Amino acid sequence: MLKTVNYESLFILRPDLDEEKIAEMMEKFRGLIESNGGEVTKLDKWGRRRLAYEIKRLHEGLYIILQFKANQAVVRELDRVFKITDEVIRHIIKREDS
């Protein structure tokens, strides 16, 4: 069995999404982690914020913070899905040191 580690991810969604689509995206990533054996400890919407610099001709984004426990395989899959999801304009996954 692979070792589970605490991770934190921040991802930024397109600002033109409606509330239903935002909730759908949040549940998509929660489901991805949980269906692969991880555990989501916190999923929080920070809301719309101004970006430090323009990304894909956008000046604002919807920030979502995600804290979870998972093994490395789950993190790789989450990273892959972030990259191919059009609604995600930026993401980062960081290991939390204990």
C-alpha positions in Angstrom: 0.0 0.0 0.0 1.3 3.5 -0.9 1.8 6.0 1.8 -0.8 8.8 2.1 0.5 12.3 2.6 -1.2 15.7 3.2 -1.5 18.0 0.2 -2.9 21.4 -0.5 -4.0 22.5 -3.9 -5.1 25.9 -5.1 -6.8 26.1 -8.4 -8.3 29.0 -10.3 -11.4 28.7 -12.4 -12.6 31.0 -15.2 -14.5 33.9 -13.7 -17.4 33.6 -16.1 -18.7 30.3 -14.7 -22.1 30.2 -13.0 -22.6 28.9 -9.4 -23.9 25.5 -10.7 -20.8 25.0 -12.9 -18.5 26.0 -10.0 -20.1 23.5 -7.7 -19.8 20.9 -10.5 -16.1 21.5 -10.8 -15.5 21.3 -7.0 -17.4 18.0 -6.9 -15.5 16.7 -9.9 -12.1 17.1 -8.1 -13.5 15.9 -4.8 -14.8 12.8 -6.5 -11.6 12.2 -8.4 -9.6 12.2 -5.1 -12.1 10.1 -3.2 -12.7 7.5 -6.0 -8.9 6.9 -6.1 -8.6 6.3 -2.4 -7.8 9.8 -1.1 -9.6 11.8 1.5 -10.6 15.4 1.1 -10.2 17.3 4.4 -11.2 20.8 3.2 -12.7 22.2 0.1 -13.3 26.0 0.2 -14.3 28.6 -2.3 -12.4 31.8 -1.8 -14.4 33.6 -4.5 -13.5 36.0 -7.3 -10.1 37.7 -7.0 -8.0 39.9 -9.2 -5.1 38.0 -10.8 -1.6 39.3 -10.3 -1.1 39.2 -14.1 -3.2 38.4 -17.1 -3.8 34.8 -17.8 -5.4 33.7 -21.1 -6.8 37.3 -21.5 -8.4 37.1 -18.1 -7.9 39.6 -15.2 -9.9 37.8 -12.5 -10.4 34.2 -11.4 -12.4 32.1 -9.0 -10.0 30.7 -6.4 -10.7 27.3 -4.8 -8.6 25.8 -2.0 -8.5 22.0 -1.6 -6.7 20.1 1.2 -6.5 16.3 1.0 -4.7 13.2 2.0 -3.6 10.9 -0.8 -0.8 8.9 -2.3 1.4 10.0 -5.2 -0.7 8.2 -7.8 -3.7 10.3 -6.9 -1.7 13.5 -7.0 -0.4 12.7 -10.5 -4.0 11.9 -11.7 -5.3 15.1 -10.2 -2.6 17.1 -11.8 -3.3 15.5 -15.2 -7.0 16.3 -14.9 -6.4 19.9 -13.9 -4.3 20.3 -17.0 -6.9 19.0 -19.4 -9.9 20.8 -17.8 -10.7 24.0 -19.8 -12.3 25.7 -16.8 -9.1 25.6 -14.8 -6.8 28.5 -15.8 -4.0 27.8 -13.2 -3.4 25.2 -10.4 -0.7 24.2 -7.9 -0.4 21.1 -5.8 1.9 21.4 -2.8 2.8 18.7 -0.3 2.3 19.9 3.3 5.2 18.9 5.5 4.3 17.4 8.8 
